Amino acid sequence: MIVKRQTSLKIRKVHRYLGIFLGIQFLMWTISGMYFSWTDIDDIHGDHFKKERPEQTRFSDLLGTSGLETKEPISSLELLEIAGHPYYWINGTLLYNARTGNKKDKITREEARQVASRYMLPELKVTGIELIEEVGDHHEYRGRPLPVYEISYETPQDLKAYVAVGNGAFQTVRHRNWRWFDFLWMTHTMDYEGRDNFNTVVLRAFSLLGLITVLSGFLLWFISSPTMIKLKKRTKL
């Protein structure tokens, strides 16, 4: 009985300290899981701030690619609209006016505002436009083309839209609920850099320790349950 009591105390101690150590992360997994299940992903993406369909403009009298002064072979070409004018985005790096053939190095703040207005609801009021040339690993615009114009709107949600400087392409929107989602997703995946890596050492370690905690609880019940003790005594008889 002394050995069994010492074993039980050791298991209780391990189970207790593991529970304290893992409890906060288990709580974050639960809270983040509840948040994900109770929110509309379209709202997180900010679709309620954008027009159902962006305004489309039809263009005519466009130059052929032979009329462009480019020395590189064309491997990809995309027709873009910037402030009501057509542009060719070639090879993912070069921007040309599709009517004049003039090369354009970057778009202006006003052009970025007009690009955003094609996508965003008309009642939203712009409060500022900032040029961002670099972002950190935890910035809400991470992983997308730089430099970019950050367009701020007068809303309680601290709404921002992003338009690429290089080709005037509308990138994304960010707001308060998205930022909460991003934070909780980080705590859920335990990827504190890119957010989407499910193979981090930290996540694997906590998952393994969580399994040990559960198994130690079952073992503790098995060796200390009055019912199991009675069954053991009966089997010995």
Salt bridges, closest charged atoms under 4 A:
ASP43 OD1 - HIS48 ND1 3.63
ASP47 OD1 - LYS50 NZ 3.64
GLU55 OE2 - LYS51 NZ 2.79
GLU81 OE1 - ARG118 NE 3.63
ASP105 OD1 - LYS103 NZ 3.13
GLU110 OE2 - ARG113 NH2 2.57
GLU111 OE2 - LYS104 NZ 3.17
GLU140 OE1 - ARG179 NE 2.51
GLU150 OE1 - LYS160 NZ 3.94
GLU154 OE1 - LYS125 NZ 3.78
ASP158 OD1 - LYS160 NZ 3.71
ASP158 OD2 - ARG179 NH1 3.79
ASP182 OD1 - ARG142 NH2 2.58
ASP182 OD2 - ARG195 NH2 3.27
